[in-house]
Amino acid sequence: MIKIARLISGTRISQDIKNEITEEVKEMKRTKGIVPGLSVILVGDNPASKVYVRSKQKGCEEVGFKSETIRMDKSAPTEDVLKELDRLNNREDIHGILVQLPLPEQIDKAKVLEAIYPEKDVDGFHPVNIGKLVTQQKCLVPATPLGIIEMLKRENIVIKGKNVTVVGHSEIVGKPVSLLLLNEWATVTICHIETRDLKIHTIDADILIVATGVSYLIKGDMVKEGAVVIDVGINRITKDKANQELLEWRKEDFENKGATLIGDVDFLRVEPKASYISPVPGGVGPMTIAMLLSNTLKAAKNIVGMK
């Protein structure tokens, strides 16, 4: 009998979270006359960034937030972005601000991220928020790592005392999720491109979190029986680059779109060994939007003095 892992549906969990946020927004409007407001700055015309910004706008509409997107030319200098941020920092109707990454190369990313007021930094990338995360103070936490922890908790997966391996050490996912896991009393191993023998570290993990953007990085023999696997990778594979197995598995995607999305984990090999696994798409992706909305609500409540 083949054991099948339980799929952790980010689509389902994120919808539950959005429903909860919608109710809180109604209550906030009723008691305080305030609607949470999110402003997104999009510099340039990166196609992926446009898609992300659209999904953030859609999420805001779903839960009843006020939202706006400020589009700036790809040649805009750092100073123009800083001026826009100064204006948003001082607007009472805007409680959350985010600058869509990546930014064009002429823009000083560090200066831009530091210019957002920490209490409005719903991406959680401001050094003040990262510092508070390290010292376990209340703060706005990066959305994707927060979404991963929320997925585990809502599936009643115990984190405390578990061996967790995080593959990938980016500022957006790997580092902050490692801090969150440490704060939950997990024993955390962090791997990256210079890790000499990845399998040594992944094979012992009770919980394995992979965020590298390298398709098929984690093979079946790298995961222990019964592990919980969270796949954060998003890799677009076009029909001409797909192997026969993938062509058959994702036949519908290739016929309809000419491409499919897969993660960093060799799903068909790893899934029979795992106890829980998050799919791509439909896993961590929807959680990122849900937690961004959750952060915006939290920021609005903090700013207007609601518990």
C-alpha positions in Angstrom: 0.0 0.0 0.0 1.5 3.4 -1.0 1.3 6.0 1.7 0.3 9.4 0.4 1.3 12.6 2.3 -1.3 15.0 3.4 -1.3 18.1 1.2 -1.1 21.4 3.1 -3.4 23.6 1.0 -2.2 27.2 1.2 -5.2 28.0 -1.0 -7.6 26.7 1.7 -5.8 28.1 4.7 -5.3 31.5 3.1 -9.1 31.7 2.4 -9.8 31.0 6.0 -7.5 33.8 7.0 -9.0 36.2 4.5 -12.5 35.4 5.9 -11.3 36.2 9.4 -9.7 39.5 8.2 -13.0 40.4 6.4 -14.9 40.1 9.7 -12.3 42.2 11.6 -12.4 44.9 8.9 -16.2 45.1 9.3 -15.9 45.5 13.0 -13.1 48.1 12.7 -15.3 50.1 10.3 -18.3 49.8 12.6 -16.5 50.8 15.9 -13.8 53.2 14.6 -15.0 54.3 11.2 -11.6 53.2 9.8 -10.8 51.0 6.8 -7.2 49.6 6.6 -5.3 51.1 3.7 -2.4 49.6 1.7 -0.3 51.4 -0.8 2.1 49.6 -3.2 4.9 51.3 -5.1 5.7 49.6 -8.4 8.8 51.0 -10.2 9.2 49.9 -13.8 7.3 47.2 -15.7 8.7 43.8 -14.6 6.1 41.3 -15.7 6.3 39.1 -12.6 6.1 42.2 -10.3 2.9 43.3 -12.2 1.3 39.9 -11.5 2.2 40.1 -7.8 0.9 43.6 -7.5 -2.4 42.6 -9.2 -2.8 39.7 -6.8 -2.2 42.0 -3.8 -4.8 44.4 -5.1 -7.3 41.6 -5.5 -6.6 40.4 -2.0 -7.3 43.9 -0.6 -10.6 44.0 -2.5 -11.6 40.6 -1.1 -11.2 41.6 2.5 -12.5 45.2 2.2 -9.3 47.2 2.4 -8.6 50.5 0.6 -5.7 49.9 -1.8 -3.8 51.8 -4.3 -0.8 51.2 -6.6 1.6 54.0 -7.4 3.4 53.3 -10.7 6.7 54.9 -11.3 8.9 54.9 -14.5 11.7 52.4 -14.6 14.2 55.2 -14.9 13.0 56.9 -11.7 15.8 57.9 -9.4 16.0 56.9 -5.7 15.1 60.5 -4.6 11.7 60.3 -6.4 10.8 57.0 -4.6 11.9 58.5 -1.3 9.6 61.5 -1.9 6.7 59.3 -2.6 7.4 57.2 0.6 7.6 60.4 2.7 4.2 61.4 1.5 2.7 57.9 2.2 4.4 57.8 5.7 2.4 60.9 6.6 -0.9 59.9 5.2 -3.4 58.9 7.9 -5.6 56.8 5.5 -2.6 54.5 4.6 -1.6 52.0 7.3 0.6 49.7 5.2 3.3 50.5 2.6 5.3 48.2 0.5 7.7 48.7 -2.4 7.5 45.9 -4.9 10.9 44.1 -5.4 13.1 43.8 -7.4 13.8 47.4 -8.0 15.7 48.8 -11.1 19.4 48.8 -10.5 19.8 52.6 -10.3 17.7 52.6 -7.1 19.3 52.2 -3.7 17.2 49.4 -2.3 18.5 49.7 1.3 17.7 53.5 1.4 14.2 52.8 0.1 13.4 50.0 2.5 14.7 52.0 5.4 12.6 55.1 4.5 9.3 53.3 5.2 8.1 53.9 8.7 8.6 50.6 10.6 5.0 50.7 11.8 3.8 50.8 8.2 6.4 48.3 6.9 4.0 45.4 6.1 6.7 43.5 4.2 8.7 43.4 7.4 12.0 44.2 5.8 12.9 47.3 7.7 16.0 46.8 9.9 14.0 47.9 13.0 11.5 45.1 12.3 14.2 42.5 11.6 16.0 43.6 14.8 12.8 43.2 16.8 12.2 39.7 15.3 15.7 38.7 16.5 15.0 40.0 20.0 11.4 38.6 20.1 9.7 41.9 20.3 6.3 42.6 18.7 6.8 43.7 15.1 5.7 43.2 11.5 7.2 40.0 10.2 8.0 39.2 6.5 4.9 37.7 5.0 6.2 34.4 3.4 8.0 33.2 6.6 5.0 34.2 8.6 2.8 32.2 6.2 5.0 29.1 6.6 4.6 29.2 10.4 0.9 29.8 10.1 0.5 26.8 7.8 2.3 24.5 10.2 0.3 25.7 13.2 -3.1 25.5 11.4 -2.3 21.9 10.5 -1.4 21.2 14.2 2.2 20.3 13.3 4.4 20.6 16.4 7.4 22.8 15.9 8.8 22.9 19.4 11.8 20.5 19.8 11.8 19.4 16.2 14.9 19.4 13.9 14.2 21.8 11.1 16.4 22.3 8.0 16.0 25.5 6.0 17.5 25.3 2.5 18.1 28.9 1.3 19.3 31.9 3.4 17.7 34.9 1.7 16.6 38.0 3.6 13.1 37.4 2.3 12.5 33.8 3.4 15.5 31.8 4.7 16.8 34.1 7.4 13.5 35.3 8.9 11.8 31.9 8.8 14.9 30.5 10.7 14.4 33.2 13.4 10.7 32.5 13.7 11.4 28.7 14.1 14.1 29.5 16.7 11.5 31.6 18.5 9.2 28.5 18.5 12.0 26.4 20.1 12.9 24.4 17.0 16.5 23.2 16.4 17.4 24.9 13.1 20.0 24.1 10.5 20.4 26.6 7.7 21.8 25.5 4.3 22.8 27.5 1.3 24.8 27.4 -2.0 28.1 26.8 -0.2 26.8 23.9 1.9 29.1 21.0 1.1 26.8 18.0 1.5 23.1 19.0 1.5 21.8 15.5 2.0 23.5 15.2 5.4 21.4 18.1 6.6 18.1 17.3 4.9 17.9 13.6 5.7 17.6 14.3 9.5 15.0 17.0 9.3 11.6 16.5 10.9 10.5 19.6 9.0 12.2 20.6 5.8 11.7 24.1 4.3 13.1 24.7 0.8 13.4 28.2 -0.7 16.1 28.3 -3.4 14.4 28.7 -6.8 16.2 25.5 -8.1 13.8 22.9 -9.5 14.3 19.3 -8.5 16.9 20.3 -5.9 15.5 18.0 -3.2 15.3 14.4 -4.3 13.4 11.5 -2.7 16.6 10.0 -1.1 17.3 13.3 0.7 14.1 13.3 2.8 13.4 11.0 5.8 10.2 9.0 6.2 7.4 11.0 7.8 9.1 14.4 7.3 7.0 17.6 6.9 8.1 19.3 3.6 7.4 22.9 2.8 8.3 23.9 -0.7 8.7 27.7 -1.2 10.3 27.5 -4.7 8.4 28.7 -7.8 10.0 27.6 -11.1 8.3 28.2 -14.4 9.0 25.3 -16.8 8.1 25.7 -20.4 6.9 22.8 -22.5 10.2 22.6 -24.5 12.2 22.3 -21.2 10.0 19.7 -19.5 10.9 16.0 -19.2 8.5 13.3 -20.2 7.2 12.6 -16.7 6.5 16.3 -16.1 4.7 16.6 -19.5 2.4 13.8 -18.5 1.9 15.0 -14.9 1.1 18.6 -15.9 -0.4 17.8 -19.3 -3.3 20.2 -18.8 -1.0 23.1 -17.9 1.2 22.6 -20.9 -1.9 22.3 -23.2 -3.6 25.4 -21.9 -0.6 27.7 -21.0 2.5 26.1 -22.6 4.2 26.1 -19.2 3.7 24.9 -15.6 4.9 25.9 -12.1 6.9 23.5 -10.0 8.8 23.9 -6.7 12.3 23.1 -5.5 11.2 19.6 -4.4 10.9 16.6 -6.7 7.3 16.2 -5.6 6.6 12.8 -7.2 9.5 11.2 -5.4 9.3 13.1 -2.1 5.5 13.0 -1.5 5.3 9.2 -0.8 7.9 9.6 2.0 6.5 12.8 3.6 3.7 13.0 6.2 2.7 16.5 5.0 3.8 18.4 2.0 2.9 21.8 0.5 2.2 21.7 -3.3 3.4 24.2 -5.9 1.3 26.0 -7.0 -1.4 26.3 -4.2 1.0 26.0 -1.2 3.0 28.9 0.2 2.2 31.3 -2.6 -1.4 32.1 -1.5 -0.2 32.3 2.2 2.1 35.2 1.3 -0.8 37.4 0.2 -2.9 36.4 3.2 -0.1 37.3 5.6 0.5 40.6 3.9 -3.2 41.4 4.4 -2.9 40.2 8.0 0.1 42.5 8.5 -1.8 45.5 7.1 -4.7 44.8 9.4 -2.2 44.5 12.3 -0.5 47.8 11.3 -3.9 49.6 11.1 -5.0 48.3 14.5 -1.7 49.4 16.1 -1.9 52.8 14.5 -5.5 53.4 15.7 -4.9 51.8 19.1 -7.1 48.7 18.7 -6.1 45.4 20.4 
